[in-house]
Amino acid sequence: MSASPSILVGDPAPWFVQKGSDAHGDYHFDKAAGRYSVLFFFHSGAQADVASSLSRLAAQDGRIDSIHTLFFGITNDPRDVGRLDALSSNAGIRFFWDTDRKVSSLYGFGPDTRPFWLLVDPLLRVRAVFPHTPQVVDEILAILAAIPAMMMRETSGPVPALVLSDVFEPEFCDRLMRYYTEKGSRPSGIFMENAPGRSVPVLDSQFKRRRDCPIEDAHLIDQVQLRITRRIVPEIRKVFQFNATRLERLIIACYAAHERGRFGPHRDDTLTAAAHRRFAVSINLNDAFAGGQVTFPEFSPRGLAPPAGGALVFSCGLMHRVDPVTQGQRFACLTFLYDEAAARIRQANWQAARARHGAAGSSG
């Protein structure tokens, strides 16, 4: 067997989607961001040394808690499905049934490679590579015990996002909130991609609790676009060297304390139908609420909250969440910005989805 994997310290850990012990089906590895992860690549859980290490890891006293730390075991043996399921009762422990070697090939774990362990940081970068030895579990558990304090030191730096004040005037904020009240709202769902390019809305109140009102008044749309073009687009160009020329749909969203309004960790560009999105824009319309900050767990535990009329602008590739609103209601105007090149991507993806699923299936 070859002595070591091809992945090295400092490398980005490749993202993947693979079936495993997760109750929700296929797991998207990018969701592990914001926490430290231990990955263990092995050929079979039937190997005595592998089984011993996994048993010791499963018996750890809360150092893998799913809040600060996660464990992922990647096996190539289809018989491990029944063999290892019992070890994944801890919410922080998952196994991937990598019988097609899709994940293994990304990480350089070949049929002749010796088992190895990786420590991956909240930005999903490789921090350490460990050969598989009888002592490795003790070494890793000692590191995991120090991670909560380590994360407070490491993930308190700057977030690559813009906070801009005075994008909307107070009177315009009031006008948008009146529009929300007069027009009415509906529960906001999340989109699941059940086939490439085909997204379906699903209500999941455990993950997202928000009500949305689409802006359909042409004059109001023009007024929102004018302010974004004058006050946000030039700042994006200056800071990120990106010329935004297009807006997606405009909505007024409300996170309410009586519903514990929130939105779990997610990225805004992972679905095929959203691959064209470049920057997310969230403009607060009021400040009479508590909670509801936007947090970027890859970078910092501190949330960001623009003042009323102020905007938060960030790359759609960043993982973020909206923390629960604990008092009042948070109103925000939401949209996504992109450019002409991304518009061509959007059109191509739409045409490909239409060709795959048929005109009738992709409309309505």
Buried (B, 14 or more C-beta within 10 A) or exposed (E): EEEEBEBEEEBEBBBBBBBBBBEEEEBEBBBBBBBBBBBBBBBBBEBEEBBEBBEBBBEBEEBBBBEBBBBBBBBBBEEBBEBBEEBBEBEBBBBBBBBEEBBBEBBBBEEEBBBBBBBBBBBBEBBBBBEBEEEBBEBBBEBBBEBBEBBEEBBEEEBEBBBBEEBBEEEBBBBBBEBBEEEEBEEBBBBEBEEEBBBEEEEEEEBBBBBBBEBEEEEBBEBBBEBBBEBBBEBBEEEBEBEBBBBBEBBBBBBBBEBEBBBBBBBBBBBBBBBBBBBBBBBBBBBEBBBBBBBBBBBBEEBBBBEBBBBBBBBBBBBBBBBBBEEBBBBBBBBBBBBEEBEEBBEEBBEEBBEEBEEEEBEE
